[in-house]
């Protein structure tokens, strides 16, 4: 009897986890991501995955979308890179490897 109880508990746990979905919002307001298989689901009335999401969303909340990455520019590095580029162009002009009237 004890083995049967354990087996039933395992089956029930597996079955419930198979039904349990979790979703994540995306930066696109018309798409949600299903996390169990990483599928992106468009908000389209005829899409059965979207319909399943709507049912799930009645009693659950999707995880928030990942934040948009922010590009950080090191202005000092950009300035140094630009200076090196200009010196290189001047050197190439002096050596005759590029025309004297070359401009960027």
N, C-alpha and C positions, 0 to 999 in steps of 0.2 A: 504494500500500500504506500509506503514511504517513497519508493522509486517512482510509482505512478504520479504521486503528487509533485515530485521534482520535475518529471518529464512534462507534466501539464503546465507547471510554472514556466518552464523554459519555452514551451510552445506559445503560451500566452504572451510572454515577454517579447518574443520574436515577432509575433503577429502584431502586437501593439506598436512596436518600433517600426514595422513596415508601413503602418498606417500613418504614423506621426511624420508629418512633413514640417519643414521650417523654410521660411522664405526670407529673402533680403531685398530691400528696395535697391534701385540702381540710380545713377545720375539721370538716366532717361525716365521721365515721369510716366511713360507708357510701357515700361518693361519691369518685371520683377524676376528675381533669380530664385529658383528652387535649389536649396542647398544640398539635398540628398544626392543629386546627380549633376549639380551645377548648371542645369538647363536654364536658359533665359526665356521667359515666357512673355510674349507680347500681349497687350491688353486688346484682345479681339474677341468679340462675342461668340464667334463660331469655334473658338479654340477650347478644347475640353480641358486642357491644363489650366487655362485662365479661369474657366468655370469652377474647377476644383479649388483654385486659389481663392476665389470669391467666397466659396463655402467655408474654407479654412479661416479666412479673414473675418468672418462674422464673430468668431470667438477667440481669435488670436491676433497678435500684432507682428508684422514683419520687422526684421532687424533693420536698423537704419542703413542707408547707403554709406559706402566708404567716402571719406572726405576727398575732395578734389586735391590732388597734389599741388603744392605751391613751389614754383621755380624760384630758387634763391640765386641771385646773381652777385658775385663778388666784384664790385666795381673796381677795386684795386687791381684784381687779376685781369679784368677786361682791359683796363688802361695799359697795363704792362704788355699784354698780348698785342694790342694795337700798336704800341711803340715798337715792339720787335718786328711786327709786320712792315711798318714804314721803313725801318732801318734795312730790312732785307730787300725791299723794293729798291731803295736807294743804292744798295750794294750791287743788285742785279743791273740797274741802269748804268752804273759806273763800269761794270765789267762788260757791258754790251750784250748781255744775255736777254735783255728785254729792251724795247724801244725807249728812247729818252722821253717821248711824250706819253708814255704809259700812265694812265690814271685809273683809280678804282672807281 
